[in-house]
Amino acid sequence: MPAKYSPFEGALKQFEKAANALKLEPHIADILKKHQKVITVNIPVKMDDGSVKVFTGYRAQHNNFRGPYKGGIRYHPDVNLDEVLALSMWMTWKCAVVDIPFGGGKGGISCPVKYMSVAEKERMTRKYVQMIAKDIGPELDIPAPDVYTDSQTMAWIFDEYSKIVGYPAYGVVTGKPIELGGSLGRTQATGYGVAACVREAVKLFNKDIKETTVAIQGFGNVAYYAAEKLYKWGAKVVAISDSQGGIYDKEGFDPIDVMEYKQKTGTVVGYKEVKKISNEALLISECDVLVPAALEDQITSTNAPQVKAKIIVEGANGPTTPEADEILFKKGVYIVPDILANAGGVTVSYFEWVQNFQKFQWDEQTVLNRMEEKLVKAFKDVNATAKKYNVDNRTAALMLAIKRVADAYKLKGDY
Ligand code: NAD
C-alpha cells in the first residue's frame, strides 16, 4: 500500500527548497520550520439526543514573528494534526508574501459536521473556544472560517470569547457577519484577487485581457467571483465546472447568467445545451489561462503534459502536485502559486481586523481597491524574485515570504 500523503511533509519539502535557494542560515531554517505552539483539546459535546461525544480539536500556531497568528478553523471528519500543521505553516508564508502583519495559524475539529445540528455545532464551537481562549485573542491569534465553518461560526466564537474576557472583542476573529463587525467585500475578495493575478500575468505575455480565453475549474465562491470580474474586463470565460461536470464554449459565457442557471438547477451542466465536458477535460482544454478553483491535487504528472494553457492561476489551495509543477515549469507554463493568487481573502480579513480596531467601516470599493493594490504589489515582487534567482514562481513566493519572516526575527535578535 502506498504511504499516505503527508501535507506537512510536502510543506517542509517546499520550505527546504526555498530556504536552500535563499542560503538561509541553518539555525534560522531550523526555527522557521518548527511550530511555536501546537494545542490539542478533547471537547466533550452534549448531543441533541442527550448523549455526550468527545471530539478532538487542534490549534497550531506556526509563527508570529511578523504579527499575531492568523488562519481558519475547519470542521471535518478528516481533520488531523498533520494537515493542521501544514496549513498553519502555509498561512505564515501567505501572510508574508502579501506583506500583511500576521503570522500563521490553523485550527480544526475532527467531527461528523455534515450530520450535526446547528445547536450541536454551536455547543461544540463554544466549548472549543473555552478550551483555547487563553491562546487566541485580537493581538494573539485570530481564527477565520474554513471548510464547513462560516460567518455564523465566527459569530459564536466572537460571542463566547467576549464573554470570557468581559468586553466585545471584535478583533478576535475575522469573517464575521457584517452586523458584527465583518468587512464589506470579503465575499468577493478571493475571486477578485485571482482575477487581478490573471490580468497581471496576461500583461507579462503582452496580451490584451480582451483577447484572453480562460477556463475555470469550479463555480463556487472563488471561481464565480473570478469569472465575473474577468468577464467584466472583457476576457472570454470559455469553460466552467462543478462537481457534476463542466461546460465549454469557445465564444465564452456570461458567468452571471450561468450562475442564475446553476441556482435553479443545482449545476452548470445543461446550460443552454452547450458542450458538456468532464472536469478532467476542462484542465486540458484549449485556453490561454487555466484557473483551478475547486480542489487540491487536480493537475498531476498524468495530465500536466497535456495542459494547453500558458498561464495557470491557482485559485484553490494546492491544486498542482510537486511532480506536475516540475513538468509545467519545464514546459514554460507561468504559474501564479496559491499562496499569492488566493491571498485576496486573507488580505480583506486583515482589513476587517483593522476596521475593528479603527471602529470604522470602510466602503466596499475602498476595501477591494486596497486588496488589489496589495496583491498586484506582491505579484510584482514574486515575479522579480523568480527572475533574480531563476526559480519557479512558487519557490520565489516562498523565498520572498521566508526572507521577510527571517528578517523580522533577525532584527529582534532573540536567540
Ligand atoms: P466553494 O465550496 O464555494 O466552491 C467549491 C467549488 O468546487 C464548487 O463549485 C463545487 O461544485 C466545486 N467542486 C467540488 N468538487 C469538484 C470536482 N470534483 N471537480 C470540479 N469542481 C468541483 O469553495 P471556495 O470557497 O470557492 O474554495 C475553493 C478553493 O479555494 C478551495 O481550495 C479553498 O481552500 C480555496 N480558497 C478559498 C478561499 C475563500 O476565500 N473562499 C480563500 C483561499 C483559498
Boltz pocket constraint, residues with backbone or C-beta under 6 A from the ligand:
constraints:
  - pocket:
      binder: B
      contacts: [[A, 186], [A, 187], [A, 190], [A, 217], [A, 218], [A, 219], [A, 220], [A, 221], [A, 222], [A, 223], [A, 241], [A, 242], [A, 243], [A, 244], [A, 279], [A, 293], [A, 294], [A, 295], [A, 296], [A, 315], [A, 316], [A, 317], [A, 342], [A, 343], [A, 345], [A, 346]]
      max_distance: 6.0
